[in-house]
Structure formats: C-alpha cells, structure tokens
C-alpha cells in the first residue's frame, strides 16, 4: 500500500528545473505548484551561427536533463514530470545576451530601441518514461524609441539583471512596449497556454481548485 501511495505521489509531482521567481509565479497563476525546484546551471553560450530558436531548445533540454539526473534518486520524484524552459531574445538571427554590466544593458537597450525583436521560449518536458517533449513559442515585440533619460533610469533600476535581452516586460520595461504579437507570458518567460496543454497531455491535473 505504501508503494502505491509513493507511485501516486510521483505521478502527480512536477519538478521545475529553474529557480526563476517569474516562472514560478506564472505557474502559480494557473494553479500549478511544483513539488520541487532545481536550479539547473548550464553554459548558455550560443554556438557559432546557432539560430535563436535552436539555442532556446538546446538550453531547455539541457536544463531539464540536468534536473532529471538530480531528482531521480529521490523516492517521491522518481516518476515526476520535469519541466524546463529557456527564453532567448533576438533581432533577426542576432542573439541578445543576459547583460551582466551596465554597459551591456545599455547596449541591449540601444539595439532594441525603436525596433521589433523576437522572443523565443522553448518548453521541455521529460515524462516518467524518460521521453523528451518540446514546444517552442515565438512572440514579436516592438519597442518605442527610448531616449537617454529613460534609458539611464532603466539601467539604474537594475531590473535588467539576469533578464534575456536586458529587460522585463512585466516590470518597468512595459513602458517601452508599443506592440506585442503573440503570447505575453512567453515574453515574461513561460508561455502558459502551451505549458498547460503539454502538462495536460501528460495527465498532470492542476485545475481542480480553480
């Protein structure tokens, strides 16, 4: 009987391969509470000539596999679903970094100012049987022209730190967005409709208490 209980717990468990408060908040928004979070540290350096979409896909898979290897020895997580995501911001095929310095943040904002860019997020789900499932979502975002005062203020805010492309659409950078085509939650970091559909297809129930 105890083994059956453990199996049931495992089948209903979700591991989020991230420590991102944004992704956790998005999951909670639709009633999903991961059983466990595992921050997967992977090298995010793009390969030479790598398309932004394929970079997002490669990194999401690497994060999911890293987390899976770490949690499969935990009894209640042996059959858990493992969910990872990676978001990449690009102008054409040029991938914008996650800036680490003020100068890099300014460089991103100058490139984004007055232009349309694309945001790709790949979701990777590893099922209990080890199969990998992917869904990649693309959104288009256009920024207004950002004057020097606004740029200075945004860099001073520090909101850009750790963000793909150097901005957070759900924060102060919302003041720059004049058009967004596609999934808003994708730009935040996790496309909710696609994530919900992927989990639903794998019998993960999350809407009982809506």
C-alpha positions in Angstrom: 0.0 0.0 0.0 2.8 2.4 0.8 4.4 1.7 -2.6 1.2 2.6 -4.3 1.0 5.8 -2.4 4.5 6.7 -3.4 3.7 5.9 -7.0 0.6 8.1 -6.9 2.7 11.0 -5.4 5.3 10.6 -8.0 2.8 10.6 -10.9 1.3 13.8 -9.6 4.6 15.5 -8.9 6.2 18.2 -11.0 9.8 19.3 -10.8 10.5 22.8 -12.2 14.1 22.9 -13.5 14.5 26.6 -12.6 14.9 28.9 -9.6 13.2 31.8 -11.6 10.6 33.6 -9.4 9.0 34.7 -12.7 8.4 31.2 -14.0 7.2 30.0 -10.6 4.7 33.0 -10.3 3.4 32.2 -13.8 2.8 28.5 -12.9 1.0 29.5 -9.7 -1.2 31.9 -11.7 -2.8 28.9 -13.3 -2.9 26.7 -10.2 0.4 24.8 -10.6 2.6 24.3 -7.6 5.8 22.3 -8.4 6.7 19.7 -5.8 10.4 20.6 -6.2 12.5 23.2 -7.8 16.0 22.5 -9.1 18.1 25.3 -10.5 20.0 23.8 -13.4 23.2 25.6 -14.2 24.2 25.2 -17.8 26.5 27.1 -20.2 24.3 29.4 -22.2 26.9 30.4 -24.7 25.4 30.2 -28.3 27.2 28.0 -30.8 28.6 29.7 -33.8 25.8 30.6 -36.2 23.2 29.0 -33.9 19.6 30.1 -34.6 17.9 31.7 -31.6 15.1 29.1 -31.7 17.5 26.2 -31.6 19.5 27.8 -28.8 16.3 28.0 -26.7 15.5 24.4 -27.5 19.0 23.2 -26.7 19.2 25.0 -23.4 15.8 24.0 -22.2 16.6 20.4 -22.9 20.0 20.7 -21.1 18.2 22.2 -18.0 15.6 19.5 -18.0 18.1 16.7 -18.2 20.3 18.3 -15.5 17.3 18.5 -13.1 16.2 14.9 -14.0 19.5 13.5 -13.2 19.5 15.3 -9.8 16.0 14.2 -8.7 15.5 10.7 -9.9 17.2 9.3 -6.8 14.5 11.0 -4.6 11.8 8.3 -4.0 8.8 10.7 -4.3 10.2 12.2 -7.5 11.2 9.0 -9.4 8.3 9.3 -11.7 7.8 13.1 -11.6 7.4 15.2 -14.7 10.4 17.5 -15.1 9.7 20.9 -16.7 12.3 23.3 -18.0 12.2 26.4 -20.2 14.6 28.8 -21.8 14.0 32.2 -23.3 16.0 33.9 -26.0 15.7 37.4 -27.3 16.9 38.2 -30.8 17.0 40.8 -33.5 17.0 38.8 -36.7 19.4 36.0 -36.0 21.5 38.1 -33.6 21.0 36.8 -30.1 20.9 39.4 -27.3 22.6 38.4 -24.1 21.6 38.5 -20.5 23.7 41.6 -19.6 26.0 41.4 -16.6 27.1 45.1 -16.6 25.6 48.5 -17.1 27.4 48.8 -20.4 25.9 45.6 -21.7 22.5 46.7 -20.5 22.8 50.0 -22.4 24.0 48.1 -25.5 20.8 45.9 -25.4 18.5 48.9 -24.9 20.1 50.8 -27.8 19.6 47.8 -30.1 16.0 47.3 -29.0 15.0 51.0 -29.1 12.5 51.7 -31.9 12.7 48.2 -33.3 10.9 44.9 -33.4 12.5 41.9 -31.9 11.5 38.3 -31.3 11.3 36.3 -28.1 11.6 32.5 -28.3 10.8 30.3 -25.3 11.3 26.5 -25.6 9.5 24.3 -23.0 11.0 20.9 -22.4 9.0 18.3 -20.5 10.6 15.0 -19.5 8.0 12.3 -18.8 8.3 9.5 -16.3 9.4 7.1 -19.0 12.2 9.4 -19.9 10.8 10.7 -23.2 11.5 14.4 -24.1 8.7 16.6 -25.3 9.3 20.1 -26.7 7.2 23.1 -27.6 8.7 26.4 -28.9 6.8 29.6 -28.8 7.6 32.8 -30.6 6.4 36.4 -29.9 7.2 39.6 -31.6 7.7 42.8 -29.5 8.2 46.4 -30.8 9.8 49.0 -28.6 9.3 52.7 -28.8 12.3 55.0 -29.2 13.9 55.1 -25.8 15.5 58.5 -25.0 18.6 58.8 -22.9 16.8 59.8 -19.7 14.6 56.8 -19.9 17.5 54.6 -20.7 19.5 55.9 -17.8 16.6 55.4 -15.4 16.0 51.9 -16.5 19.7 50.9 -16.2 19.8 52.5 -12.7 16.7 50.4 -11.7 18.7 47.2 -12.1 15.6 45.4 -13.4 17.6 44.2 -16.4 19.9 42.0 -14.4 19.5 38.3 -15.3 16.9 39.0 -18.0 17.2 37.8 -21.6 17.7 40.8 -23.8 18.2 43.0 -20.7 14.5 43.8 -19.9 11.5 42.6 -18.0 8.2 43.2 -19.9 6.2 42.6 -16.7 8.1 45.4 -15.0 9.2 48.9 -15.8 10.2 48.0 -19.3 6.4 47.7 -20.1 6.7 51.5 -20.7 8.8 50.7 -23.8 6.4 48.3 -25.5 4.2 49.7 -28.3 3.2 46.4 -29.8 3.3 42.7 -28.8 2.2 40.0 -31.2 1.8 36.5 -29.7 1.9 35.2 -26.1 2.6 37.8 -23.4 3.5 35.2 -20.8 6.1 33.9 -23.3 7.9 37.2 -23.2 7.8 37.1 -19.4 9.5 33.7 -19.6 6.9 30.8 -19.8 4.1 30.6 -22.4 1.2 29.5 -20.2 -1.3 28.1 -22.7 1.4 25.9 -24.3 2.7 24.8 -20.9 -0.8 23.9 -19.6 -1.5 21.9 -22.8 1.7 20.0 -22.5 1.1 19.1 -18.9 -2.5 18.2 -19.6 -1.4 15.8 -22.3 0.7 14.0 -19.7 -2.2 13.7 -17.2 -0.9 16.4 -14.8 -4.0 17.8 -13.2 -3.9 21.4 -11.9 -7.4 22.9 -12.3 -9.4 21.2 -9.5 -9.3 24.2 -7.2 -9.9 26.9 -9.8 
